[in-house]
Amino acid sequence: MNANEYKTLSIGGLSKLTGCHIETIRYYEKINLLPAPLRSAGGHRVYPSNLQSRLVFIRKARNLGFTLEEVRNLLELVNGDYTCDEVKQVVIEHIGVVTTKIKELSQMKKSLKVMTTQCSGGGLHDCAAIDSLFEID
């Protein structure tokens, strides 16, 4: 495949089109979540037109809380001969993870509220909320 088969798009342009930070795009290339782009004669990255949709896929999956490894697995399904049932199973498993996180966040919220009730508004070195962080449960 040569550079002529690629849509000429700078990394900044790809970033703007997808809402993905430049550093993140480079990181995804580094960990092989995105293929390494070819370089123009001037050394600039040139991207294939299908990379934009792949990057949007990754960004949306990450926004839904999928780990990088889960995103990699989803992309392998997409690149292979997948069934909707296979994808559904991955999503159902992820719902379980999200449910657990919601419970953990709810507990965090309760703990933080308790900390605020311990604060009397005194001096910095006399703060029950800070002291509670040092206590062994």
OpenMM code with the backbone's topology and positions (N, CA, C; nanometers):
from openmm import Vec3, app, unit

residues = "MET ASN ALA ASN GLU TYR LYS THR LEU SER ILE GLY GLY LEU SER LYS LEU THR GLY CYS HIS ILE GLU THR ILE ARG TYR TYR GLU LYS ILE ASN LEU LEU PRO ALA PRO LEU ARG SER ALA GLY GLY HIS ARG VAL TYR PRO SER ASN LEU GLN SER ARG LEU VAL PHE ILE ARG LYS ALA ARG ASN LEU GLY PHE THR LEU GLU GLU VAL ARG ASN LEU LEU GLU LEU VAL ASN GLY ASP TYR THR CYS ASP GLU VAL LYS GLN VAL VAL ILE GLU HIS ILE GLY VAL VAL THR THR LYS ILE LYS GLU LEU SER GLN MET LYS LYS SER LEU LYS VAL MET THR THR GLN CYS SER GLY GLY GLY LEU HIS ASP CYS ALA ALA ILE ASP SER LEU PHE GLU ILE ASP".split()
positions = [
    Vec3(0.0854, -0.1177, 0.0000),
    Vec3(0.0000, 0.0000, 0.0000),
    Vec3(0.0894, 0.1231, 0.0000),
    Vec3(0.0616, 0.2176, -0.0847),
    Vec3(0.1445, 0.3375, -0.0891),
    Vec3(0.0685, 0.4587, -0.0383),
    Vec3(0.1394, 0.5688, -0.0254),
    Vec3(0.0792, 0.6903, 0.0319),
    Vec3(-0.0329, 0.7447, -0.0546),
    Vec3(-0.0354, 0.7148, -0.1832),
    Vec3(-0.1426, 0.7632, -0.2701),
    Vec3(-0.2767, 0.6988, -0.2377),
    Vec3(-0.2750, 0.5834, -0.1712),
    Vec3(-0.3984, 0.5157, -0.1345),
    Vec3(-0.4558, 0.5697, -0.0037),
    Vec3(-0.3888, 0.6659, 0.0535),
    Vec3(-0.4304, 0.7236, 0.1798),
    Vec3(-0.4903, 0.8616, 0.1577),
    Vec3(-0.5869, 0.8923, 0.2401),
    Vec3(-0.6405, 1.0280, 0.2439),
    Vec3(-0.5367, 1.1130, 0.3161),
    Vec3(-0.4990, 1.2227, 0.2568),
    Vec3(-0.4020, 1.3096, 0.3216),
    Vec3(-0.4709, 1.3853, 0.4328),
    Vec3(-0.4301, 1.3551, 0.5535),
    Vec3(-0.4911, 1.4149, 0.6703),
    Vec3(-0.3843, 1.4238, 0.7778),
    Vec3(-0.3636, 1.5416, 0.8294),
    Vec3(-0.2647, 1.5579, 0.9366),
    Vec3(-0.3202, 1.4965, 1.0647),
    Vec3(-0.2315, 1.4745, 1.1598),
    Vec3(-0.2758, 1.4219, 1.2887),
    Vec3(-0.3688, 1.5220, 1.3574),
    Vec3(-0.3421, 1.6511, 1.3378),
    Vec3(-0.4299, 1.7539, 1.3938),
    Vec3(-0.5679, 1.7494, 1.3305),
    Vec3(-0.5713, 1.7294, 1.1994),
    Vec3(-0.6993, 1.7178, 1.1296),
    Vec3(-0.7770, 1.5961, 1.1755),
    Vec3(-0.7068, 1.4840, 1.1919),
    Vec3(-0.7710, 1.3625, 1.2406),
    Vec3(-0.8234, 1.3838, 1.3822),
    Vec3(-0.7466, 1.4550, 1.4629),
    Vec3(-0.7873, 1.4860, 1.5991),
    Vec3(-0.9169, 1.5672, 1.5997),
    Vec3(-0.9215, 1.6701, 1.5157),
    Vec3(-1.0412, 1.7549, 1.5099),
    Vec3(-1.1629, 1.6778, 1.4607),
    Vec3(-1.1440, 1.5922, 1.3603),
    Vec3(-1.2565, 1.5166, 1.3048),
    Vec3(-1.3134, 1.4138, 1.4025),
    Vec3(-1.2282, 1.3610, 1.4891),
    Vec3(-1.2710, 1.2523, 1.5768),
    Vec3(-1.2911, 1.2926, 1.7220),
    Vec3(-1.2419, 1.4115, 1.7594),
    Vec3(-1.2505, 1.4520, 1.8990),
    Vec3(-1.1506, 1.3803, 1.9875),
    Vec3(-1.0491, 1.3231, 1.9269),
    Vec3(-0.9474, 1.2482, 2.0006),
    Vec3(-0.8187, 1.3305, 2.0056),
    Vec3(-0.7595, 1.3445, 2.1217),
    Vec3(-0.6377, 1.4238, 2.1367),
    Vec3(-0.5228, 1.3649, 2.0558),
    Vec3(-0.4369, 1.4505, 2.0085),
    Vec3(-0.3201, 1.4093, 1.9298),
    Vec3(-0.2347, 1.3092, 2.0078),
    Vec3(-0.2110, 1.3364, 2.1350),
    Vec3(-0.1296, 1.2466, 2.2167),
    Vec3(-0.1939, 1.1085, 2.2268),
    Vec3(-0.3263, 1.1059, 2.2321),
    Vec3(-0.3980, 0.9792, 2.2409),
    Vec3(-0.3840, 0.9015, 2.1105),
    Vec3(-0.3932, 0.9709, 1.9984),
    Vec3(-0.3752, 0.9051, 1.8690),
    Vec3(-0.2365, 0.8422, 1.8624),
    Vec3(-0.1359, 0.9171, 1.9029),
    Vec3(0.0010, 0.8635, 1.9030),
    Vec3(0.0134, 0.7438, 1.9959),
    Vec3(-0.0515, 0.7512, 2.1126),
    Vec3(-0.0481, 0.6398, 2.2068),
    Vec3(-0.1148, 0.5160, 2.1470),
    Vec3(-0.2308, 0.5337, 2.0840),
    Vec3(-0.2991, 0.4207, 2.0220),
    Vec3(-0.2142, 0.3577, 1.9124),
    Vec3(-0.1365, 0.4399, 1.8418),
    Vec3(-0.0434, 0.3861, 1.7425),
    Vec3(0.0664, 0.3057, 1.8121),
    Vec3(0.1176, 0.3606, 1.9218),
    Vec3(0.2271, 0.2960, 1.9955),
    Vec3(0.1869, 0.1583, 2.0473),
    Vec3(0.0621, 0.1450, 2.0936),
    Vec3(0.0175, 0.0163, 2.1495),
    Vec3(-0.0530, -0.0701, 2.0452),
    Vec3(-0.0413, -0.0294, 1.9200),
    Vec3(-0.0956, -0.1046, 1.8057),
    Vec3(-0.2472, -0.1185, 1.8058),
    Vec3(-0.3154, -0.0238, 1.8670),
    Vec3(-0.4601, -0.0196, 1.8569),
    Vec3(-0.4982, 0.0457, 1.7243),
    Vec3(-0.4122, 0.1347, 1.6795),
    Vec3(-0.4214, 0.1935, 1.5461),
    Vec3(-0.2962, 0.1532, 1.4691),
    Vec3(-0.3102, 0.1295, 1.3396),
    Vec3(-0.1910, 0.0963, 1.2618),
    Vec3(-0.1003, 0.2188, 1.2485),
    Vec3(0.0281, 0.1924, 1.2394),
    Vec3(0.1230, 0.3023, 1.2193),
    Vec3(0.0984, 0.3618, 1.0811),
    Vec3(0.0877, 0.4931, 1.0730),
    Vec3(0.0611, 0.5554, 0.9436),
    Vec3(0.1867, 0.5598, 0.8570),
    Vec3(0.1662, 0.5707, 0.7286),
    Vec3(0.2784, 0.5969, 0.6394),
    Vec3(0.3184, 0.7422, 0.6575),
    Vec3(0.4340, 0.7772, 0.6060),
    Vec3(0.4820, 0.9143, 0.6141),
    Vec3(0.4903, 0.9731, 0.4745),
    Vec3(0.4570, 1.0992, 0.4661),
    Vec3(0.4716, 1.1707, 0.3389),
    Vec3(0.6206, 1.1961, 0.3158),
    Vec3(0.6533, 1.2460, 0.1993),
    Vec3(0.7926, 1.2790, 0.1687),
    Vec3(0.8481, 1.3798, 0.2694),
    Vec3(0.7606, 1.4650, 0.3220),
    Vec3(0.8015, 1.5646, 0.4212),
    Vec3(0.8040, 1.5115, 0.5633),
    Vec3(0.7720, 1.3834, 0.5807),
    Vec3(0.7756, 1.3227, 0.7134),
    Vec3(0.6462, 1.3332, 0.7917),
    Vec3(0.5423, 1.3897, 0.7317),
    Vec3(0.4138, 1.4031, 0.8007),
    Vec3(0.3358, 1.2722, 0.7918),
    Vec3(0.2571, 1.2463, 0.8959),
    Vec3(0.1731, 1.1274, 0.8948),
    Vec3(0.0639, 1.1431, 0.7881),
    Vec3(0.0369, 1.0345, 0.7168),
    Vec3(-0.0767, 1.0306, 0.6247),
    Vec3(-0.1608, 0.9097, 0.6638),
    Vec3(-0.2901, 0.9315, 0.6731),
    Vec3(-0.3798, 0.8311, 0.7278),
    Vec3(-0.4753, 0.7770, 0.6220),
    Vec3(-0.5072, 0.6483, 0.6311),
    Vec3(-0.6087, 0.5937, 0.5411),
    Vec3(-0.7460, 0.6477, 0.5806),
    Vec3(-0.8350, 0.6568, 0.4854),
    Vec3(-0.9667, 0.7141, 0.5131),
    Vec3(-1.0448, 0.6333, 0.6162),
    Vec3(-1.0208, 0.5016, 0.6242),
    Vec3(-1.0962, 0.4207, 0.7203),
    Vec3(-1.0455, 0.4363, 0.8638),
    Vec3(-0.9326, 0.5030, 0.8820),
    Vec3(-0.8796, 0.5208, 1.0162),
    Vec3(-0.9681, 0.6132, 1.0994),
    Vec3(-1.0317, 0.7082, 1.0348),
    Vec3(-1.1200, 0.8004, 1.1068),
    Vec3(-1.2322, 0.7230, 1.1755),
    Vec3(-1.2966, 0.6326, 1.1047),
    Vec3(-1.4066, 0.5577, 1.1656),
    Vec3(-1.3555, 0.4629, 1.2744),
    Vec3(-1.2372, 0.4053, 1.2557),
    Vec3(-1.1793, 0.3180, 1.3577),
    Vec3(-1.1500, 0.3975, 1.4845),
    Vec3(-1.0975, 0.5182, 1.4692),
    Vec3(-1.0666, 0.6016, 1.5845),
    Vec3(-1.1938, 0.6463, 1.6560),
    Vec3(-1.2975, 0.6774, 1.5819),
    Vec3(-1.4260, 0.7121, 1.6433),
    Vec3(-1.4799, 0.5920, 1.7216),
    Vec3(-1.4686, 0.4728, 1.6639),
    Vec3(-1.5108, 0.3492, 1.7306),
    Vec3(-1.4375, 0.3352, 1.8643),
    Vec3(-1.3053, 0.3513, 1.8622),
    Vec3(-1.2247, 0.3372, 1.9836),
    Vec3(-1.2657, 0.4416, 2.0868),
    Vec3(-1.2799, 0.5663, 2.0439),
    Vec3(-1.3155, 0.6743, 2.1365),
    Vec3(-1.4514, 0.6484, 2.2007),
    Vec3(-1.5488, 0.6076, 2.1206),
    Vec3(-1.6826, 0.5820, 2.1763),
    Vec3(-1.6807, 0.4629, 2.2715),
    Vec3(-1.6070, 0.3588, 2.2358),
    Vec3(-1.5974, 0.2425, 2.3242),
    Vec3(-1.5306, 0.2813, 2.4562),
    Vec3(-1.4256, 0.3628, 2.4494),
    Vec3(-1.3584, 0.4079, 2.5709),
    Vec3(-1.4519, 0.4939, 2.6559),
    Vec3(-1.5319, 0.5785, 2.5909),
    Vec3(-1.6280, 0.6618, 2.6643),
    Vec3(-1.7343, 0.5780, 2.7336),
    Vec3(-1.7589, 0.4591, 2.6827),
    Vec3(-1.8530, 0.3672, 2.7471),
    Vec3(-1.7862, 0.2848, 2.8571),
    Vec3(-1.6579, 0.3097, 2.8789),
    Vec3(-1.5876, 0.2441, 2.9880),
    Vec3(-1.5173, 0.1149, 2.9516),
    Vec3(-1.5135, 0.0793, 2.8243),
    Vec3(-1.4407, -0.0410, 2.7854),
    Vec3(-1.2917, -0.0167, 2.8049),
    Vec3(-1.2208, -0.1159, 2.8564),
    Vec3(-1.0763, -0.1055, 2.8721),
    Vec3(-1.0107, -0.1127, 2.7344),
    Vec3(-0.8843, -0.0772, 2.7279),
    Vec3(-0.8126, -0.0865, 2.6009),
    Vec3(-0.8112, -0.2299, 2.5494),
    Vec3(-0.7960, -0.3253, 2.6392),
    Vec3(-0.7960, -0.4658, 2.5965),
    Vec3(-0.9338, -0.5076, 2.5452),
    Vec3(-1.0394, -0.4602, 2.6095),
    Vec3(-1.1747, -0.4902, 2.5617),
    Vec3(-1.1993, -0.4257, 2.4250),
    Vec3(-1.1491, -0.3041, 2.4064),
    Vec3(-1.1608, -0.2381, 2.2756),
    Vec3(-1.0863, -0.3198, 2.1705),
    Vec3(-0.9674, -0.3654, 2.2067),
    Vec3(-0.8891, -0.4486, 2.1145),
    Vec3(-0.9678, -0.5743, 2.0755),
    Vec3(-1.0313, -0.6371, 2.1745),
    Vec3(-1.1114, -0.7567, 2.1478),
    Vec3(-1.2309, -0.7254, 2.0588),
    Vec3(-1.2968, -0.6121, 2.0838),
    Vec3(-1.4095, -0.5724, 1.9978),
    Vec3(-1.3626, -0.5490, 1.8547),
    Vec3(-1.2470, -0.4845, 1.8399),
    Vec3(-1.1943, -0.4596, 1.7058),
    Vec3(-1.1581, -0.5907, 1.6356),
    Vec3(-1.1083, -0.6872, 1.7118),
    Vec3(-1.0792, -0.8186, 1.6531),
    Vec3(-1.2075, -0.8846, 1.6053),
    Vec3(-1.3145, -0.8697, 1.6834),
    Vec3(-1.4438, -0.9231, 1.6397),
    Vec3(-1.4878, -0.8555, 1.5104),
    Vec3(-1.4770, -0.7235, 1.5069),
    Vec3(-1.5194, -0.6467, 1.3903),
    Vec3(-1.4370, -0.6844, 1.2670),
    Vec3(-1.3078, -0.7049, 1.2871),
    Vec3(-1.2201, -0.7382, 1.1755),
    Vec3(-1.2322, -0.8839, 1.1321),
    Vec3(-1.2988, -0.9643, 1.2137),
    Vec3(-1.3156, -1.1058, 1.1815),
    Vec3(-1.4564, -1.1342, 1.1334),
    Vec3(-1.4963, -1.2559, 1.1544),
    Vec3(-1.6293, -1.2997, 1.1135),
    Vec3(-1.7145, -1.3111, 1.2397),
    Vec3(-1.7640, -1.1968, 1.2877),
    Vec3(-1.8332, -1.1934, 1.4154),
    Vec3(-1.9844, -1.2071, 1.3981),
    Vec3(-2.0480, -1.2446, 1.5080),
    Vec3(-2.1942, -1.2480, 1.5102),
    Vec3(-2.2415, -1.1432, 1.6106),
    Vec3(-2.3633, -1.1024, 1.5936),
    Vec3(-2.4209, -1.0056, 1.6864),
    Vec3(-2.4291, -1.0657, 1.8267),
    Vec3(-2.4497, -1.1958, 1.8366),
    Vec3(-2.4541, -1.2620, 1.9675),
    Vec3(-2.3206, -1.2503, 2.0405),
    Vec3(-2.2093, -1.2591, 1.9663),
    Vec3(-2.0777, -1.2446, 2.0286),
    Vec3(-2.0608, -1.1042, 2.0861),
    Vec3(-2.1008, -1.0056, 2.0103),
    Vec3(-2.0906, -0.8673, 2.0563),
    Vec3(-2.1831, -0.8455, 2.1754),
    Vec3(-2.3025, -0.8996, 2.1666),
    Vec3(-2.3986, -0.8855, 2.2756),
    Vec3(-2.3412, -0.9425, 2.4053),
    Vec3(-2.2722, -1.0551, 2.3983),
    Vec3(-2.2131, -1.1162, 2.5172),
    Vec3(-2.1073, -1.0258, 2.5786),
    Vec3(-2.0266, -0.9635, 2.4947),
    Vec3(-1.9248, -0.8702, 2.5437),
    Vec3(-1.9928, -0.7528, 2.6143),
    Vec3(-2.0992, -0.7009, 2.5553),
    Vec3(-2.1701, -0.5865, 2.6132),
    Vec3(-2.2373, -0.6259, 2.7447),
    Vec3(-2.2960, -0.7429, 2.7502),
    Vec3(-2.3595, -0.7901, 2.8745),
    Vec3(-2.2563, -0.8018, 2.9858),
    Vec3(-2.1381, -0.8561, 2.9541),
    Vec3(-2.0318, -0.8658, 3.0539),
    Vec3(-1.9901, -0.7268, 3.1016),
    Vec3(-1.9855, -0.6327, 3.0086),
    Vec3(-1.9453, -0.4965, 3.0448),
    Vec3(-2.0515, -0.4293, 3.1320),
    Vec3(-2.1768, -0.4602, 3.1095),
    Vec3(-2.2835, -0.4070, 3.1951),
    Vec3(-2.2598, -0.4503, 3.3394),
    Vec3(-2.2144, -0.5722, 3.3592),
    Vec3(-2.1819, -0.6193, 3.4938),
    Vec3(-2.0708, -0.5373, 3.5573),
    Vec3(-1.9691, -0.5049, 3.4791),
    Vec3(-1.8582, -0.4221, 3.5276),
    Vec3(-1.9088, -0.2836, 3.5651),
    Vec3(-1.9926, -0.2251, 3.4791),
    Vec3(-2.0476, -0.0917, 3.5043),
    Vec3(-2.1341, -0.0928, 3.6303),
    Vec3(-2.2130, -0.1964, 3.6470),
    Vec3(-2.2990, -0.2085, 3.7653),
    Vec3(-2.2149, -0.2116, 3.8930),
    Vec3(-2.1054, -0.2860, 3.8894),
    Vec3(-2.0152, -0.2923, 4.0049),
    Vec3(-1.9539, -0.1555, 4.0324),
    Vec3(-1.9126, -0.0859, 3.9275),
    Vec3(-1.8542, 0.0472, 3.9448),
    Vec3(-1.9549, 0.1443, 4.0034),
    Vec3(-2.0799, 0.1345, 3.9612),
    Vec3(-2.1848, 0.2220, 4.0149),
    Vec3(-2.1995, 0.1993, 4.1653),
    Vec3(-2.1984, 0.0723, 4.2064),
    Vec3(-2.2092, 0.0409, 4.3490),
    Vec3(-2.0894, 0.0983, 4.4249),
    Vec3(-1.9692, 0.0834, 4.3671),
    Vec3(-1.8490, 0.1354, 4.4317),
    Vec3(-1.8537, 0.2882, 4.4412),
    Vec3(-1.8996, 0.3542, 4.3366),
    Vec3(-1.9095, 0.5002, 4.3377),
    Vec3(-2.0135, 0.5471, 4.4383),
    Vec3(-2.1209, 0.4731, 4.4516),
    Vec3(-2.2238, 0.5072, 4.5498),
    Vec3(-2.1658, 0.4987, 4.6913),
    Vec3(-2.0854, 0.3950, 4.7145),
    Vec3(-2.0214, 0.3816, 4.8465),
    Vec3(-1.9227, 0.4944, 4.8699),
    Vec3(-1.8487, 0.5328, 4.7649),
    Vec3(-1.7556, 0.6457, 4.7779),
    Vec3(-1.8294, 0.7725, 4.8155),
    Vec3(-1.9421, 0.7953, 4.7493),
    Vec3(-2.0214, 0.9154, 4.7763),
    Vec3(-2.0656, 0.9175, 4.9223),
    Vec3(-2.1118, 0.8027, 4.9730),
    Vec3(-2.1535, 0.7959, 5.1129),
    Vec3(-2.0372, 0.8269, 5.2059),
    Vec3(-1.9203, 0.7712, 5.1763),
    Vec3(-1.8024, 0.7945, 5.2600),
    Vec3(-1.7622, 0.9412, 5.2579),
    Vec3(-1.7681, 1.0032, 5.1416),
    Vec3(-1.7333, 1.1448, 5.1311),
    Vec3(-1.8322, 1.2320, 5.2073),
    Vec3(-1.9602, 1.1955, 5.2022),
    Vec3(-2.0598, 1.2716, 5.2780),
    Vec3(-2.0335, 1.2608, 5.4275),
    Vec3(-1.9943, 1.1425, 5.4732),
    Vec3(-1.9604, 1.1250, 5.6145),
    Vec3(-1.8423, 1.2136, 5.6501),
    Vec3(-1.7430, 1.2202, 5.5596),
    Vec3(-1.6261, 1.3056, 5.5848),
    Vec3(-1.6675, 1.4510, 5.6009),
    Vec3(-1.7614, 1.4972, 5.5183),
    Vec3(-1.8020, 1.6377, 5.5288),
    Vec3(-1.8739, 1.6655, 5.6594),
    Vec3(-1.9433, 1.5675, 5.7131),
    Vec3(-2.0120, 1.5883, 5.8408),
    Vec3(-1.9122, 1.5946, 5.9558),
    Vec3(-1.7922, 1.5388, 5.9342),
    Vec3(-1.6898, 1.5405, 6.0394),
    Vec3(-1.6156, 1.6740, 6.0438),
    Vec3(-1.6279, 1.7515, 5.9366),
    Vec3(-1.5576, 1.8807, 5.9319),
    Vec3(-1.6341, 1.9844, 6.0130),
    Vec3(-1.5604, 2.0486, 6.1037),
    Vec3(-1.6243, 2.1528, 6.1833),
    Vec3(-1.5860, 2.2914, 6.1337),
    Vec3(-1.5011, 2.2958, 6.0323),
    Vec3(-1.4597, 2.4253, 5.9793),
    Vec3(-1.3462, 2.4868, 6.0566),
    Vec3(-1.2776, 2.4061, 6.1371),
    Vec3(-1.1669, 2.4569, 6.2170),
    Vec3(-1.0418, 2.4777, 6.1328),
    Vec3(-0.9290, 2.4913, 6.2002),
    Vec3(-0.8012, 2.5135, 6.1336),
    Vec3(-0.7596, 2.3921, 6.0515),
    Vec3(-0.6683, 2.4144, 5.9596),
    Vec3(-0.6224, 2.3103, 5.8673),
    Vec3(-0.5669, 2.1896, 5.9407),
    Vec3(-0.4902, 2.2136, 6.0475),
    Vec3(-0.4263, 2.1027, 6.1172),
    Vec3(-0.5186, 2.0358, 6.2185),
    Vec3(-0.6417, 2.0743, 6.2185),
    Vec3(-0.7393, 2.0149, 6.3085),
    Vec3(-0.8630, 1.9788, 6.2272),
    Vec3(-0.8464, 1.8803, 6.1369),
    Vec3(-0.9551, 1.8454, 6.0463),
    Vec3(-0.9886, 1.6970, 6.0599),
    Vec3(-1.1059, 1.6682, 6.1102),
    Vec3(-1.1484, 1.5300, 6.1300),
    Vec3(-1.1589, 1.4550, 5.9977),
    Vec3(-1.1933, 1.5244, 5.8897),
    Vec3(-1.2035, 1.4573, 5.7598),
    Vec3(-1.0661, 1.4074, 5.7152),
    Vec3(-0.9629, 1.4901, 5.7310),
    Vec3(-0.8273, 1.4479, 5.6972),
    Vec3(-0.7831, 1.3362, 5.7905),
    Vec3(-0.8105, 1.3526, 5.9181),
    Vec3(-0.7736, 1.2495, 6.0154),
    Vec3(-0.8358, 1.1153, 5.9806),
    Vec3(-0.9581, 1.1170, 5.9295),
    Vec3(-1.0264, 0.9920, 5.8963),
    Vec3(-0.9561, 0.9165, 5.7834),
    Vec3(-0.8825, 0.9884, 5.6987),
    Vec3(-0.8084, 0.9222, 5.5902),
    Vec3(-0.6887, 0.8442, 5.6437),
    Vec3(-0.6399, 0.8815, 5.7592),
    Vec3(-0.5269, 0.8117, 5.8205),
    Vec3(-0.5695, 0.6909, 5.9021),
    Vec3(-0.6979, 0.6802, 5.9323),
    Vec3(-0.7476, 0.5730, 6.0182),
    Vec3(-0.7579, 0.4415, 5.9419),
    Vec3(-0.7253, 0.3329, 6.0121),
    Vec3(-0.7426, 0.1985, 5.9544),
    Vec3(-0.8861, 0.1565, 5.9792),
    Vec3(-0.9516, 0.1117, 5.8744),
    Vec3(-1.0921, 0.0702, 5.8876),
    Vec3(-1.1071, -0.0595, 5.9605),
] * unit.nanometer
topology = app.Topology()
chain = topology.addChain("A")
for resn in residues:
    res = topology.addResidue(resn, chain)
    for name in ("N", "CA", "C"):
        topology.addAtom(name, app.Element.getBySymbol(name[0]), res)
